[in-house]
Amino acid sequence: MFILSLTYVRPNDEADRHMEPHMAWVKEGYSKGWFLASGRKVPRTGGVILAIGDRPAIEAYVATDPYIIHGVAEYDIIELAVTTTVEGLEILKG
């Protein structure tokens, strides 16, 4: 499993200008079966996506995020070897 932690490197109003294409990119990640959950950080300094899949493919996909393309955010990709889950979340044990 991967924790995709994005941090804004530009003001929130600039992030807002690219929000629609970023959210289309997020929805595509869900349709590919890679993204499991996502949301904003609190306070609003970026966001987090929980993902599964092949690391090179995830890294390549992250590079296509409009936030990356337009220099709005940077990503930290953290790989997590999940060993224990509550019932129903076994998919996280990649």
C-alpha positions as CSV (number, residue, x, y, z in Angstrom):
1,M,0.0,0.0,0.0
2,F,1.1,3.6,-0.6
3,I,0.4,6.8,1.2
4,L,0.6,9.6,-1.4
5,S,1.0,12.7,0.6
6,L,0.8,15.9,-1.4
7,T,1.8,19.3,0.0
8,Y,1.0,22.6,-1.6
9,V,4.0,24.6,-2.6
10,R,1.8,27.4,-3.9
11,P,-1.1,29.4,-2.2
12,N,-4.4,27.7,-1.9
13,D,-6.1,30.0,-4.4
14,E,-3.7,28.7,-7.0
15,A,-4.5,25.1,-6.0
16,D,-8.2,26.0,-6.4
17,R,-7.6,27.1,-10.0
18,H,-6.3,23.6,-10.8
19,M,-8.8,21.7,-8.5
20,E,-11.2,20.5,-11.3
21,P,-8.5,18.8,-13.4
22,H,-6.8,17.4,-10.3
23,M,-10.1,15.9,-9.2
24,A,-10.6,14.4,-12.6
25,W,-7.1,12.8,-12.2
26,V,-8.1,11.5,-8.8
27,K,-11.3,10.0,-10.2
28,E,-9.3,8.3,-12.9
29,G,-7.0,6.8,-10.2
30,Y,-10.1,5.3,-8.6
31,S,-11.4,3.9,-11.9
32,K,-8.0,2.2,-12.4
33,G,-8.5,0.5,-9.1
34,W,-5.4,2.1,-7.6
35,F,-6.9,4.7,-5.2
36,L,-8.8,3.5,-2.1
37,A,-9.4,6.7,-0.2
38,S,-8.5,10.4,-0.5
39,G,-9.0,13.8,1.1
40,R,-7.7,17.1,2.3
41,K,-5.2,17.6,5.1
42,V,-6.4,19.6,8.0
43,P,-5.3,22.4,8.1
44,R,-5.5,22.6,4.3
45,T,-1.9,22.3,3.3
46,G,-2.4,19.5,0.7
47,G,-4.0,16.1,0.6
48,V,-3.5,12.4,1.1
49,I,-4.4,9.5,-1.1
50,L,-4.3,5.8,0.0
51,A,-3.3,3.7,-3.0
52,I,-2.4,0.1,-4.0
53,G,-0.6,-1.2,-7.0
54,D,2.8,-1.4,-8.6
55,R,5.1,1.4,-7.4
56,P,6.6,2.4,-10.8
57,A,3.1,2.6,-12.2
58,I,1.9,4.7,-9.2
59,E,5.0,7.0,-9.5
60,A,4.4,7.5,-13.2
61,Y,0.7,8.3,-12.6
62,V,1.6,10.8,-9.9
63,A,3.8,12.6,-12.4
64,T,0.7,13.2,-14.5
65,D,-1.3,15.0,-11.7
66,P,-2.2,18.5,-12.9
67,Y,-0.9,19.8,-9.5
68,I,2.5,18.4,-10.4
69,I,2.4,19.6,-14.0
70,H,1.6,23.1,-12.9
71,G,4.0,23.2,-9.9
72,V,1.2,23.5,-7.3
73,A,2.2,20.6,-5.1
74,E,4.9,18.1,-4.4
75,Y,4.3,14.4,-3.5
76,D,5.9,12.2,-0.9
77,I,5.2,8.5,-1.7
78,I,5.4,6.3,1.3
79,E,5.2,2.6,0.9
80,L,3.6,0.7,3.8
81,A,3.7,-3.1,4.2
82,V,0.3,-3.6,5.9
83,T,0.3,-6.7,8.1
84,T,-2.9,-6.3,10.1
85,T,-6.3,-4.9,9.2
86,V,-9.8,-4.9,10.5
87,E,-12.2,-7.3,8.8
88,G,-13.0,-6.0,5.3
89,L,-9.8,-4.2,4.6
90,E,-7.7,-7.2,3.6
91,I,-7.1,-5.6,0.2
92,L,-4.5,-3.3,1.9
93,K,-2.3,-6.4,2.5
94,G,-0.6,-6.2,-0.9
